[in-house]
Amino acid sequence: DDYRNNCCKIIDIGLSLPYKDDPYHHSLQRCELRDAYRKNVLPSLLEFDPDMIFISAGFDAHRKDTMNFGYVGMLEEDYEWLTEQLIKVANTCCNGRIVSALEGGYKIHGGIVSPFARSVASHVRALVDGGNSRELYDKDEVEWESQYEKHMIEEKEKKRRMKQARAATAARELRESLLPSPRQTNNGIVEEQNNEDALLREELPQNDVGLVDEPSRKRARKPVDYKQLLEEMQTNSPSK
């Protein structure tokens, strides 16, 4: 019984799928993942009361790592937070004795700015900072933290929706300002002023064959009296 109760315990926790194109539900999924550690993994680890904690540090659960096929959406901040919590447990149970070994992470394109490199940096930074900390694990604190994170997610979502509503209102007002304004008639019927349609409805002049006369592009000239012109030329010409 003692062997069965203290050997090879695996805690398997199901999580909701992340929403890649929905920042609100993706944030909720990250909060759900943290709550899984707060409510299940970390309390069980405290109850086990280890003499030393070994971390198999894998980072293929990153949101941009295709190895997890989109089933997990962790970010660098989540790895750093989890490392901080494990350090607090180590401080509580085993005088801060904790060892981390690199296990995996496959999104390495981009070098030092790749998702893998940023996740490792966050994890190591938390380990270094934890080496100077003797903070213990506090169950009440993590419960408050969970409620605070959910509150901030809801507030952020409200601001995002308000911003979208303002943008939609501004676009509608701009569209309405570019359209011709309606005119109210005496009968209370709204009519739109359309100068082009009004011109098309006007009666156009027609010639003898019923076609519309187009304006001439030639200059208008006065009629010429050639008999008078000849007399003036003869009068003004010098006599031989």
Disulfide bonds with the S-S distance in Angstrom:
none
